Amino acid sequence: MDPIYLYLPKAHTSQTSLIQATFQSKPLQEEKREKNTPSIMSPPSKPPPPPNSTPIIIPTTYTKTTPPESFSSAEYGHLTWHTLISAPTTKTTDLSAGIAVCPPKTGHLCLHRHEQAEIYHILAGEGEVTIDGVVSPVRAGNTVFIPSNAEHGIVNTSDAGDLRRFYVFPTGSFGDVVYRFSKDEMGVKSEAGVEGVKAKL
């Protein structure tokens, strides 16, 4: 490295002293490489779980030992259900889910709407799902997506066995879901078309 000369005045004189100084500067190319080299950082830590949310596993005996729920009036449908995931009963957020059962011959859920989209997964049996006027057959293994506010319903078309389905809503509590039933559906007049029926926990 070539030396660099500095001229500094001597104290109390007019003479000038030549001082040789050497600077340990880094080559320009090395500085450029350092600027372009990404810094080594530890991986970002996982975000903490939402408040009041914790992993849970529902026991396999739950639907056998817990009484099912149902509508207060048969005009909304003939079915029962078990709510599996729903705050505040479970320490969960963002989703609610359950299993609904339509018995053979008479089992059905009348046409209705709600703000939340919904997913059905058919666990057993066979039937028909109506979504915005389109009727589609379903059986065990089928998965159905129902858009927000789409008019829909389901009926068991079998004379032999239950139509069982797993359903999911993108809301933390099943109580957030307000069912708005059609005015005239399957020959049954429903008074829930305006005010709606709020799902029970």
C-alpha positions in Angstrom: 0.0 0.0 0.0 1.4 3.4 -1.0 2.1 5.8 2.0 0.2 9.0 2.4 2.2 12.1 3.4 0.8 14.8 5.7 2.4 18.2 6.3 1.9 19.4 9.8 3.4 22.6 11.4 5.8 22.2 14.3 4.8 23.7 17.6 6.1 27.3 18.2 7.9 27.4 14.8 7.1 28.3 11.3 8.8 25.2 10.0 6.8 22.4 8.6 7.3 18.8 9.4 6.7 15.9 7.0 5.0 13.0 8.7 4.4 9.7 6.9 1.1 8.1 7.7 -0.2 4.8 6.5 -4.0 4.2 6.5 -5.3 0.7 6.7 -8.2 1.4 4.3 -10.1 -1.5 2.7 -9.9 -1.9 -1.1 -13.0 -0.5 -2.8 -14.0 -3.8 -4.3 -14.0 -5.4 -0.8 -16.3 -2.6 0.5 -18.7 -3.2 -2.3 -18.8 -6.9 -1.6 -19.6 -6.3 2.1 -22.4 -3.9 1.2 -24.0 -6.5 -1.1 -23.6 -9.4 1.3 -26.8 -10.0 3.3 -26.5 -10.0 7.0 -26.8 -13.3 8.8 -29.9 -13.2 11.1 -31.6 -15.7 13.2 -34.9 -17.0 11.7 -38.0 -15.0 12.8 -39.7 -16.4 15.8 -43.2 -17.8 15.5 -46.0 -15.4 16.4 -47.8 -16.1 19.6 -51.1 -17.9 19.5 -54.2 -15.6 19.5 -55.5 -14.7 23.0 -57.8 -17.4 24.5 -56.9 -19.9 21.8 -55.3 -23.3 22.4 -55.0 -26.6 20.5 -57.8 -29.0 21.5 -58.8 -32.6 20.6 -62.4 -33.5 20.9 -62.8 -37.1 22.4 -64.2 -39.8 20.1 -67.0 -40.4 22.6 -68.3 -36.8 22.6 -71.2 -37.2 20.1 -72.3 -40.4 21.9 -72.2 -39.0 25.4 -73.5 -35.5 24.8 -77.1 -34.8 23.9 -77.5 -33.3 20.4 -79.0 -29.9 19.6 -82.0 -29.2 17.3 -84.2 -26.3 16.2 -87.0 -25.2 18.4 -89.4 -25.6 15.5 -89.7 -28.4 13.0 -90.5 -25.8 10.3 -86.7 -25.2 10.0 -85.9 -28.8 9.3 -85.7 -32.3 10.8 -82.1 -32.8 12.0 -79.9 -32.7 15.0 -76.3 -31.6 15.5 -73.4 -31.5 17.8 -71.3 -28.3 18.1 -67.7 -29.4 18.3 -65.6 -26.2 18.0 -67.1 -22.9 19.1 -66.0 -20.2 21.5 -66.5 -19.7 24.4 -67.3 -23.3 25.0 -63.9 -24.2 23.5 -60.8 -22.1 23.8 -60.6 -21.5 20.0 -60.8 -18.7 17.5 -61.5 -18.1 13.8 -63.4 -21.3 13.1 -66.4 -23.1 14.4 -67.5 -26.6 13.4 -69.8 -29.5 14.2 -71.5 -32.6 12.9 -75.1 -32.6 11.8 -77.4 -35.6 11.2 -80.4 -35.9 9.0 -82.4 -39.1 9.7 -83.6 -41.3 6.9 -86.9 -40.6 5.1 -87.7 -37.2 6.8 -84.3 -35.7 7.5 -83.7 -32.3 5.9 -82.5 -28.7 6.6 -84.7 -26.1 4.9 -83.4 -23.6 2.5 -81.7 -20.7 4.2 -78.9 -18.2 4.0 -76.2 -16.7 6.4 -73.4 -14.2 6.1 -70.7 -16.8 6.6 -69.5 -19.1 3.9 -69.7 -22.8 4.9 -68.2 -26.2 4.1 -69.9 -29.5 4.2 -68.0 -32.8 4.2 -70.4 -35.8 4.0 -69.4 -38.4 6.5 -72.1 -41.0 5.8 -75.2 -41.6 3.8 -76.5 -39.9 0.7 -78.8 -37.0 -0.1 -79.2 -33.9 -2.2 -77.8 -30.4 -1.6 -79.5 -27.4 -3.1 -77.4 -24.2 -3.6 -79.0 -21.2 -5.3 -81.5 -23.4 -7.0 -79.1 -26.0 -8.3 -79.7 -29.5 -6.8 -76.7 -31.9 -6.6 -76.5 -35.4 -5.3 -74.0 -36.0 -2.5 -72.8 -39.1 -0.7 -70.1 -40.1 1.8 -66.8 -38.6 0.8 -68.2 -35.5 -1.0 -67.1 -32.0 0.1 -69.3 -29.0 -0.6 -68.4 -25.3 -0.5 -71.3 -22.9 0.0 -70.5 -19.2 -0.7 -71.6 -16.4 1.6 -75.3 -15.6 1.5 -76.0 -18.4 -1.0 -79.4 -20.0 -0.5 -78.9 -23.6 0.4 -80.4 -26.7 2.1 -79.9 -30.4 2.3 -82.1 -33.5 2.4 -81.6 -37.2 3.1 -82.8 -39.2 0.1 -82.1 -42.6 1.7 -84.7 -44.7 3.5 -82.1 -46.8 5.3 -79.5 -44.7 7.0 -78.6 -41.3 8.4 -77.0 -38.5 6.4 -74.1 -37.3 8.5 -72.0 -34.2 7.6 -69.2 -32.3 9.1 -69.7 -28.5 8.7 -67.3 -25.6 9.2 -67.9 -21.8 9.5 -65.2 -19.2 9.3 -66.2 -17.5 12.5 -65.0 -18.2 16.1 -68.4 -18.9 17.5 -71.4 -20.8 16.1 -73.5 -18.2 17.9 -72.3 -15.7 15.3 -74.2 -17.5 12.6 -77.7 -16.2 11.9 -79.9 -18.5 9.8 -82.3 -16.6 7.5 -84.8 -19.1 6.2 -86.8 -18.7 3.0 -90.4 -17.5 3.2 -91.8 -20.5 1.5 -89.8 -23.7 1.3 -90.9 -27.3 0.9 -94.5 -26.3 1.6 -93.6 -24.9 5.0 -94.1 -21.2 5.8 -91.1 -19.9 7.9 -91.3 -16.8 10.0 -87.5 -16.6 10.1 -87.1 -14.9 6.8 -86.7 -11.4 8.2 -85.3 -11.7 11.7 -83.5 -15.0 11.3 -82.7 -17.8 13.7 -79.5 -17.5 15.6 -77.6 -20.7 15.9 -77.4 -22.1 19.4 -74.1 -23.0 21.1 
